[in-house]
């Protein structure tokens, strides 16, 4: 974690605590200014901390689950819908929808960067994040049809997003978080940012343990070696 880091251990822990507890996170520039560290050092440490925010894979999505895809990036002329040639970063998103006090709320959720929208692109997300006994709802996209042979999938019309309100709300939260704090994220780095987002989102009810969980991830997994 601290391999070749050019700052004190105490300051590194302070930054780790801030990143694991701040709902909106911190950009590398903000870390540099707030903690008076070199911008390159701030960027490298931020990447290493993100590496510790991965999902353990132990808590798959269960019961009532909604799955859809979205893309991050600017407008592209002549590219609409699920364009396989789009340069936007493509992402598959899944979340539990929980009924609480008569209302539907968001439970745990995960997202994964994908190369395209085929069955081969979408299936790994199901295997990694979705319980085989979950009741999954997707739209009518054809790639979900063969996956329904392995999972209990109910394919319905999106109706302009009306049938996927909770999922669309979560999508807007992710996009707003990326635009507001980080502005631009490349495809190569996007998964790390998604892991950070959901590390906090899935602990929103008990954020106090986030720092401890982050330390545990670093202590029980391979070191995050990165080159500046």
GUKOLRO-335369 format. One record per residue (C-alpha): residue number from 1; chain; residue in three letters; x, y, z. Coordinates in nm, 4 decimals. Each point is the difference from the previous one (the first is absolute). Example, Ala and Ser with C-alpha at 12.3 -4.5 7.8 and 13.67 -1.06 7.14 Angstrom:
BEGIN
num 1; cadena A; residuo ALA; east 1.2300; north -0.4500; up 0.7800 .
num 2; cadena A; residuo SER; east 0.1370; north 0.3440; up -0.0660 .
end
This chain:
BEGIN
num 1; cadena A; residuo UNK; east 0.0000; north 0.0000; up 0.0000 .
num 2; cadena A; residuo UNK; east 0.2671; north 0.2496; up 0.1032 .
num 3; cadena A; residuo UNK; east 0.2660; north -0.1303; up -0.2403 .
num 4; cadena A; residuo UNK; east 0.2113; north 0.2974; up -0.1175 .
num 5; cadena A; residuo UNK; east -0.2553; north 0.2494; up 0.1320 .
num 6; cadena A; residuo UNK; east 0.1574; north 0.3428; up 0.0579 .
num 7; cadena A; residuo UNK; east -0.2020; north 0.1055; up 0.3062 .
num 8; cadena A; residuo UNK; east -0.0273; north -0.0934; up 0.3643 .
num 9; cadena A; residuo UNK; east -0.1938; north -0.3078; up 0.1095 .
num 10; cadena A; residuo UNK; east -0.2174; north 0.2180; up 0.2261 .
num 11; cadena A; residuo UNK; east -0.0990; north 0.2258; up -0.2886 .
num 12; cadena A; residuo UNK; east -0.0713; north -0.2982; up -0.2215 .
num 13; cadena A; residuo UNK; east -0.2366; north -0.1392; up 0.2666 .
num 14; cadena A; residuo UNK; east -0.1716; north 0.3387; up 0.0266 .
num 15; cadena A; residuo UNK; east -0.0644; north -0.0031; up -0.3746 .
num 16; cadena A; residuo UNK; east -0.1222; north -0.3598; up 0.0121 .
num 17; cadena A; residuo UNK; east -0.2447; north 0.0910; up 0.2762 .
num 18; cadena A; residuo UNK; east -0.1296; north 0.3010; up -0.1931 .
num 19; cadena A; residuo UNK; east -0.0508; north -0.1955; up -0.3225 .
num 20; cadena A; residuo UNK; east -0.1789; north -0.2848; up 0.1743 .
num 21; cadena A; residuo UNK; east -0.2367; north 0.2280; up 0.1934 .
num 22; cadena A; residuo UNK; east -0.0754; north 0.2933; up -0.2275 .
num 23; cadena A; residuo UNK; east -0.3165; north -0.0776; up -0.1912 .
num 24; cadena A; residuo UNK; east 0.1056; north 0.2037; up -0.3035 .
num 25; cadena A; residuo UNK; east 0.3634; north -0.1046; up 0.0159 .
num 26; cadena A; residuo UNK; east 0.2984; north 0.2180; up -0.0899 .
num 27; cadena A; residuo UNK; east 0.1777; north 0.0675; up -0.3253 .
num 28; cadena A; residuo UNK; east 0.3787; north -0.0363; up -0.0159 .
num 29; cadena A; residuo UNK; east 0.0262; north 0.3794; up -0.0321 .
num 30; cadena A; residuo UNK; east -0.2050; north 0.0520; up 0.3169 .
num 31; cadena A; residuo UNK; east 0.2146; north -0.2538; up 0.1858 .
num 32; cadena A; residuo UNK; east 0.3138; north 0.1809; up -0.1161 .
num 33; cadena A; residuo UNK; east -0.1273; north 0.3378; up 0.1199 .
num 34; cadena A; residuo UNK; east -0.1583; north -0.1176; up 0.3245 .
num 35; cadena A; residuo UNK; east 0.2916; north -0.2107; up 0.1209 .
num 36; cadena A; residuo UNK; east 0.2830; north 0.1941; up -0.1630 .
num 37; cadena A; residuo UNK; east 0.1388; north -0.2879; up -0.2039 .
num 38; cadena A; residuo UNK; east 0.1386; north -0.0153; up -0.3520 .
num 39; cadena A; residuo UNK; east -0.2822; north -0.0394; up -0.2617 .
num 40; cadena A; residuo UNK; east 0.1616; north -0.3143; up -0.1437 .
num 41; cadena A; residuo UNK; east 0.0306; north -0.1510; up 0.3472 .
num 42; cadena A; residuo UNK; east -0.3645; north 0.0849; up 0.0707 .
num 43; cadena A; residuo UNK; east -0.1109; north -0.1615; up -0.3243 .
num 44; cadena A; residuo UNK; east 0.2030; north -0.3159; up 0.0622 .
num 45; cadena A; residuo UNK; east -0.1212; north -0.0375; up 0.3583 .
num 46; cadena A; residuo UNK; east -0.3587; north 0.0529; up -0.1102 .
num 47; cadena A; residuo UNK; east 0.0316; north -0.2815; up -0.2549 .
num 48; cadena A; residuo UNK; east 0.1472; north -0.2313; up 0.2634 .
num 49; cadena A; residuo UNK; east -0.2801; north 0.0756; up 0.2440 .
num 50; cadena A; residuo UNK; east -0.2581; north -0.0694; up -0.2709 .
num 51; cadena A; residuo UNK; east 0.1614; north -0.3411; up -0.0525 .
num 52; cadena A; residuo UNK; east -0.0969; north -0.0828; up 0.3575 .
num 53; cadena A; residuo UNK; east -0.3666; north 0.0858; up -0.0591 .
num 54; cadena A; residuo UNK; east -0.0785; north -0.3072; up -0.2077 .
num 55; cadena A; residuo UNK; east -0.2947; north -0.2252; up 0.0765 .
num 56; cadena A; residuo UNK; east 0.0794; north -0.3221; up 0.1816 .
num 57; cadena A; residuo UNK; east -0.2586; north -0.1846; up -0.2086 .
num 58; cadena A; residuo UNK; east -0.1505; north -0.1523; up 0.3143 .
num 59; cadena A; residuo UNK; east -0.3228; north 0.1991; up -0.0077 .
num 60; cadena A; residuo UNK; east -0.1748; north -0.0572; up -0.3308 .
num 61; cadena A; residuo UNK; east -0.3172; north 0.1829; up -0.0973 .
num 62; cadena A; residuo UNK; east -0.3043; north -0.1877; up 0.1258 .
num 63; cadena A; residuo UNK; east -0.3790; north -0.0055; up -0.0078 .
num 64; cadena A; residuo UNK; east -0.1365; north 0.2831; up -0.2195 .
num 65; cadena A; residuo UNK; east 0.2793; north 0.1106; up -0.2360 .
num 66; cadena A; residuo UNK; east -0.0055; north 0.2379; up -0.2959 .
num 67; cadena A; residuo UNK; east 0.2731; north -0.0041; up -0.2668 .
num 68; cadena A; residuo UNK; east 0.0660; north 0.2391; up -0.2880 .
num 69; cadena A; residuo UNK; east 0.2886; north 0.1664; up -0.1797 .
num 70; cadena A; residuo UNK; east 0.1010; north 0.3603; up -0.0548 .
num 71; cadena A; residuo UNK; east 0.2888; north 0.1901; up -0.1569 .
num 72; cadena A; residuo UNK; east 0.2173; north 0.2867; up 0.1223 .
num 73; cadena A; residuo UNK; east 0.1362; north 0.2593; up -0.2407 .
num 74; cadena A; residuo UNK; east -0.0968; north 0.2952; up -0.2163 .
num 75; cadena A; residuo UNK; east -0.2492; north 0.0020; up -0.2838 .
num 76; cadena A; residuo UNK; east 0.1053; north -0.1803; up -0.3173 .
num 77; cadena A; residuo UNK; east -0.1454; north 0.0889; up -0.3372 .
num 78; cadena A; residuo UNK; east -0.1912; north -0.2871; up -0.1566 .
num 79; cadena A; residuo UNK; east 0.0389; north -0.2247; up 0.3059 .
num 80; cadena A; residuo UNK; east -0.3252; north -0.0898; up 0.1726 .
num 81; cadena A; residuo UNK; east -0.1075; north -0.2702; up 0.2411 .
num 82; cadena A; residuo UNK; east 0.2312; north -0.2978; up 0.0487 .
num 83; cadena A; residuo UNK; east 0.2538; north 0.0829; up -0.2704 .
num 84; cadena A; residuo UNK; east 0.2822; north -0.2554; up -0.0090 .
num 85; cadena A; residuo UNK; east 0.2317; north 0.2526; up -0.1671 .
num 86; cadena A; residuo UNK; east -0.0566; north 0.2780; up 0.2527 .
num 87; cadena A; residuo UNK; east 0.3118; north 0.1286; up 0.1753 .
num 88; cadena A; residuo UNK; east -0.1933; north 0.0601; up 0.3209 .
num 89; cadena A; residuo UNK; east 0.0840; north -0.2109; up 0.3050 .
num 90; cadena A; residuo UNK; east -0.2616; north -0.2758; up 0.0175 .
num 91; cadena A; residuo UNK; east -0.1174; north -0.1187; up 0.3413 .
num 92; cadena A; residuo UNK; east -0.2398; north -0.2657; up 0.1271 .
num 93; cadena A; residuo UNK; east -0.1783; north 0.0853; up 0.3243 .
num 94; cadena A; residuo UNK; east -0.1981; north -0.2153; up 0.2399 .
num 95; cadena A; residuo UNK; east -0.1796; north 0.0931; up 0.3210 .
num 96; cadena A; residuo UNK; east -0.2322; north -0.1484; up 0.2580 .
num 97; cadena A; residuo UNK; east -0.3365; north 0.1753; up 0.0235 .
num 98; cadena A; residuo UNK; east -0.1365; north -0.0289; up 0.3529 .
num 99; cadena A; residuo UNK; east -0.3515; north 0.0832; up 0.1150 .
num 100; cadena A; residuo UNK; east 0.0197; north 0.2077; up 0.3181 .
num 101; cadena A; residuo UNK; east -0.2964; north 0.1737; up 0.1687 .
num 102; cadena A; residuo UNK; east -0.2076; north -0.0355; up -0.3138 .
num 103; cadena A; residuo UNK; east 0.2670; north 0.1466; up -0.2261 .
num 104; cadena A; residuo UNK; east 0.2630; north -0.1542; up -0.2246 .
num 105; cadena A; residuo UNK; east 0.3554; north 0.0894; up 0.0991 .
num 106; cadena A; residuo UNK; east 0.3450; north -0.0936; up -0.1226 .
num 107; cadena A; residuo UNK; east 0.1852; north -0.2806; up 0.1730 .
num 108; cadena A; residuo UNK; east 0.3510; north -0.1213; up -0.0842 .
num 109; cadena A; residuo UNK; east 0.1259; north 0.0608; up -0.3513 .
num 110; cadena A; residuo UNK; east 0.3000; north -0.0667; up -0.2242 .
num 111; cadena A; residuo UNK; east 0.1237; north 0.1105; up -0.3411 .
num 112; cadena A; residuo UNK; east 0.2546; north -0.1384; up -0.2452 .
num 113; cadena A; residuo UNK; east 0.1693; north 0.1488; up -0.3061 .
num 114; cadena A; residuo UNK; east -0.0813; north -0.2034; up -0.3114 .
num 115; cadena A; residuo UNK; east 0.1320; north -0.0030; up -0.3567 .
num 116; cadena A; residuo UNK; east -0.3387; north -0.0379; up -0.1675 .
num 117; cadena A; residuo UNK; east -0.3595; north -0.1088; up 0.0416 .
num 118; cadena A; residuo UNK; east 0.0133; north -0.3636; up -0.1101 .
num 119; cadena A; residuo UNK; east -0.0812; north -0.2992; up 0.2186 .
num 120; cadena A; residuo UNK; east 0.3725; north -0.0646; up 0.0400 .
num 121; cadena A; residuo UNK; east 0.0485; north 0.3556; up 0.1270 .
num 122; cadena A; residuo UNK; east -0.2915; north -0.0058; up 0.2449 .
num 123; cadena A; residuo UNK; east 0.0157; north -0.3530; up 0.1444 .
num 124; cadena A; residuo UNK; east 0.3179; north 0.0472; up 0.2125 .
num 125; cadena A; residuo UNK; east -0.1772; north 0.2685; up 0.2022 .
num 126; cadena A; residuo UNK; east -0.2793; north -0.2424; up 0.0831 .
num 127; cadena A; residuo UNK; east 0.2454; north -0.2715; up 0.1028 .
num 128; cadena A; residuo UNK; east 0.1995; north 0.2379; up 0.2205 .
num 129; cadena A; residuo UNK; east -0.2758; north 0.2104; up 0.1549 .
num 130; cadena A; residuo UNK; east -0.3454; north -0.1602; up -0.0273 .
num 131; cadena A; residuo UNK; east -0.1325; north -0.2889; up 0.2085 .
num 132; cadena A; residuo UNK; east -0.1452; north -0.2771; up -0.2163 .
num 133; cadena A; residuo UNK; east -0.3186; north 0.0011; up 0.2120 .
num 134; cadena A; residuo UNK; east -0.0604; north 0.3737; up -0.0447 .
num 135; cadena A; residuo UNK; east -0.3053; north 0.1230; up -0.1902 .
num 136; cadena A; residuo UNK; east 0.1641; north 0.2136; up -0.2679 .
num 137; cadena A; residuo UNK; east -0.1755; north 0.2612; up -0.2123 .
num 138; cadena A; residuo UNK; east 0.1566; north 0.1274; up -0.3233 .
num 139; cadena A; residuo UNK; east -0.1274; north 0.1761; up -0.3087 .
num 140; cadena A; residuo UNK; east -0.0658; north -0.1767; up -0.3295 .
num 141; cadena A; residuo UNK; east 0.3581; north 0.0157; up -0.1275 .
num 142; cadena A; residuo UNK; east 0.0628; north -0.3263; up -0.1870 .
num 143; cadena A; residuo UNK; east 0.3250; north -0.0868; up 0.1792 .
num 144; cadena A; residuo UNK; east -0.1896; north -0.0656; up 0.3225 .
num 145; cadena A; residuo UNK; east -0.2109; north -0.2737; up -0.1586 .
num 146; cadena A; residuo UNK; east 0.2710; north -0.2731; up -0.0003 .
num 147; cadena A; residuo UNK; east 0.1112; north 0.1068; up 0.3495 .
num 148; cadena A; residuo UNK; east -0.3542; north -0.0730; up 0.1207 .
num 149; cadena A; residuo UNK; east 0.0812; north -0.3705; up -0.0384 .
num 150; cadena A; residuo UNK; east 0.2370; north 0.0320; up 0.2968 .
num 151; cadena A; residuo UNK; east -0.1767; north 0.2691; up 0.2045 .
num 152; cadena A; residuo UNK; east -0.3613; north 0.0803; up 0.0837 .
num 153; cadena A; residuo UNK; east -0.0405; north 0.2981; up -0.2312 .
num 154; cadena A; residuo UNK; east -0.3201; north 0.1893; up -0.0713 .
num 155; cadena A; residuo UNK; east 0.0470; north 0.2063; up -0.3155 .
num 156; cadena A; residuo UNK; east -0.2346; north 0.2993; up -0.0226 .
num 157; cadena A; residuo UNK; east -0.0277; north 0.3127; up -0.2111 .
num 158; cadena A; residuo UNK; east 0.1875; north 0.2975; up 0.1373 .
num 159; cadena A; residuo UNK; east -0.2780; north 0.2411; up -0.1015 .
num 160; cadena A; residuo UNK; east 0.2456; north 0.2872; up -0.0154 .
num 161; cadena A; residuo UNK; east 0.1482; north -0.0898; up 0.3375 .
num 162; cadena A; residuo UNK; east -0.3340; north 0.0033; up 0.1843 .
num 163; cadena A; residuo UNK; east 0.0398; north -0.3653; up 0.1004 .
num 164; cadena A; residuo UNK; east 0.3576; north 0.0540; up 0.1193 .
num 165; cadena A; residuo UNK; east -0.0352; north 0.3107; up 0.2181 .
num 166; cadena A; residuo UNK; east 0.2289; north -0.1178; up 0.2807 .
num 167; cadena A; residuo UNK; east 0.2689; north -0.1137; up -0.2429 .
num 168; cadena A; residuo UNK; east -0.0189; north 0.3277; up -0.1920 .
num 169; cadena A; residuo UNK; east 0.0312; north 0.1933; up 0.3261 .
num 170; cadena A; residuo UNK; east 0.3153; north -0.1928; up 0.0855 .
num 171; cadena A; residuo UNK; east 0.1404; north 0.0574; up -0.3490 .
num 172; cadena A; residuo UNK; east -0.0478; north 0.3754; up 0.0392 .
num 173; cadena A; residuo UNK; east 0.1699; north -0.0106; up 0.3415 .
num 174; cadena A; residuo UNK; east 0.3046; north -0.1703; up -0.1522 .
num 175; cadena A; residuo UNK; east 0.0205; north 0.2400; up -0.2948 .
num 176; cadena A; residuo UNK; east -0.0448; north 0.3019; up 0.2256 .
num 177; cadena A; residuo UNK; east 0.2727; north -0.1238; up 0.2357 .
num 178; cadena A; residuo UNK; east 0.2418; north -0.0520; up -0.2884 .
num 179; cadena A; residuo UNK; east -0.0711; north 0.3398; up -0.1556 .
num 180; cadena A; residuo UNK; east -0.0037; north 0.1950; up 0.3247 .
num 181; cadena A; residuo UNK; east 0.3180; north -0.1294; up 0.1595 .
num 182; cadena A; residuo UNK; east 0.2080; north -0.1684; up -0.2670 .
num 183; cadena A; residuo UNK; east -0.1152; north 0.1665; up -0.3258 .
num 184; cadena A; residuo UNK; east 0.1504; north -0.2551; up -0.2386 .
num 185; cadena A; residuo UNK; east 0.0846; north -0.3664; up 0.0590 .
num 186; cadena A; residuo UNK; east 0.1585; north -0.2259; up -0.2622 .
num 187; cadena A; residuo UNK; east -0.1221; north -0.3512; up -0.0727 .
num 188; cadena A; residuo UNK; east 0.3220; north -0.1392; up 0.1488 .
num 189; cadena A; residuo UNK; east -0.0685; north 0.1695; up 0.3348 .
num 190; cadena A; residuo UNK; east -0.3796; north -0.0143; up 0.0065 .
num 191; cadena A; residuo UNK; east -0.0303; north -0.3311; up 0.1875 .
num 192; cadena A; residuo UNK; east 0.2077; north 0.1392; up 0.2863 .
num 193; cadena A; residuo UNK; east -0.2351; north 0.2991; up 0.0268 .
num 194; cadena A; residuo UNK; east -0.3067; north -0.2235; up -0.0110 .
num 195; cadena A; residuo UNK; east 0.1500; north -0.2158; up 0.2756 .
num 196; cadena A; residuo UNK; east 0.0525; north 0.3113; up 0.2119 .
num 197; cadena A; residuo UNK; east -0.3567; north 0.1182; up -0.0584 .
num 198; cadena A; residuo UNK; east -0.1566; north -0.3318; up 0.0995 .
num 199; cadena A; residuo UNK; east 0.2418; north -0.0587; up 0.2881 .
num 200; cadena A; residuo UNK; east -0.1669; north 0.3034; up 0.1593 .
num 201; cadena A; residuo UNK; east -0.3496; north -0.0449; up -0.1426 .
num 202; cadena A; residuo UNK; east -0.0336; north -0.3526; up 0.1395 .
num 203; cadena A; residuo UNK; east 0.1137; north 0.1255; up 0.3429 .
num 204; cadena A; residuo UNK; east -0.2149; north 0.3140; up 0.0076 .
num 205; cadena A; residuo UNK; east -0.1811; north -0.1207; up 0.3118 .
num 206; cadena A; residuo UNK; east 0.3232; north -0.0699; up 0.1909 .
num 207; cadena A; residuo UNK; east 0.2703; north 0.2272; up -0.1399 .
num 208; cadena A; residuo UNK; east 0.1869; north -0.0086; up 0.3310 .
num 209; cadena A; residuo UNK; east 0.1424; north -0.3426; up -0.0827 .
num 210; cadena A; residuo UNK; east 0.1176; north 0.0954; up -0.3510 .
num 211; cadena A; residuo UNK; east 0.3530; north 0.0932; up 0.1042 .
num 212; cadena A; residuo UNK; east 0.0428; north -0.3229; up 0.1938 .
num 213; cadena A; residuo UNK; east -0.1317; north -0.2017; up -0.2937 .
num 214; cadena A; residuo UNK; east 0.2433; north 0.1756; up -0.2335 .
num 215; cadena A; residuo UNK; east 0.2934; north -0.0825; up 0.2271 .
num 216; cadena A; residuo UNK; east -0.1175; north -0.3610; up 0.0211 .
num 217; cadena A; residuo UNK; east -0.0055; north -0.0243; up -0.3796 .
num 218; cadena A; residuo UNK; east 0.3601; north 0.1171; up -0.0189 .
num 219; cadena A; residuo UNK; east 0.1130; north -0.2326; up 0.2779 .
num 220; cadena A; residuo UNK; east -0.1595; north -0.3131; up -0.1471 .
num 221; cadena A; residuo UNK; east 0.0713; north 0.0442; up -0.3709 .
num 222; cadena A; residuo UNK; east 0.2924; north 0.0466; up -0.2358 .
num 223; cadena A; residuo UNK; east 0.1822; north 0.3368; up 0.0200 .
num 224; cadena A; residuo UNK; east -0.1125; north 0.2723; up -0.2418 .
num 225; cadena A; residuo UNK; east 0.3213; north 0.0635; up -0.1911 .
num 226; cadena A; residuo UNK; east -0.0323; north 0.2887; up -0.2433 .
num 227; cadena A; residuo UNK; east 0.2520; north 0.2063; up -0.1918 .
num 228; cadena A; residuo UNK; east -0.0450; north 0.3769; up -0.0127 .
end
